[in-house]
Amino acid sequence: MPSHAPPSRCRRPGLSISLLLLWLLAPLACADSEYDVKAAYLVNFAKLVEWPASAFASGKSALIVGIVGRGGAGEDLARMISGASAGGRPIEVRRVSAGDTGALAACQVLFVTESERADAVIAAVQGRPVLVVGEAEGFAHRGGAIGFVKDGGTVKFEANPKAAARNGLTVSAKLLRVARTVVDR
């Protein structure tokens, strides 16, 4: 009689990646606008990045998402993220100025809109526990941790784990697996 080996989780790695994609992208199914999609991504990024304890005033402090730039992005993002949490922390959205280094450093996530000079914002928080996410072309290649890109009419992202590591952050391998591109800079 032929023997049958017990099923192994290692035999179907594609299945676990498929489940991860489903979990990461599920909030996007009900998204109405581009910023709804980006807000859903931001919440999931916050769940898949580790900050050092020093990034928060206390164990109960909110995770602050700072919006840097002009336009309606802040209102859309705040509406979508309102009530969300990551790592047991509520997520709070604030509008911050690119020139206010103190306000930038008080955030755990910065979303830099296309209207801003991304290089200046990246430099302002270099070495501080801040995940810098942007939407300008080539953002992750220029030193941002995560850059949104449009690909065939859909919003995707590129990840730069070395940029995150320079700020003391650890990006989950799960997040890197679903990135369109992982920048090695």
C-alpha angles and dihedrals in degrees: 000000000000115000120228120215116225114259114269129204088218093065095067108044090153090064094057091048089049091052091048091051090049091051094045096045101036094096089055093065091076097039117129102191142019090263091051087058092047091049091053090050092049091054091050092046088055089054094050101046126077121218124196114252088249089069090075132056090224142351090268099046118126121252104245120217109195120202113211115193146038131287137054096305093101095056094046092047093046091050093050097042096043109120095012124128138194128196091357092304126114114240117235124191122213134176109232134184121242089226096053103087092179093054091045092051091048090067126083092203126031120195109199113200122218090255094067134081097253096190092061093050093047090050093047093061099033109141094013123109095259126128105218114206123178145172103213116114112273093010096147091044090054094055105280117131095229130014126192116225133184113233120180093335095312131102115243133159143231120214130212105191092178090060089051091047091053086061093049095257130131118215114208117245086230090064092047091052092062097042115111089225133007109212115215100204 
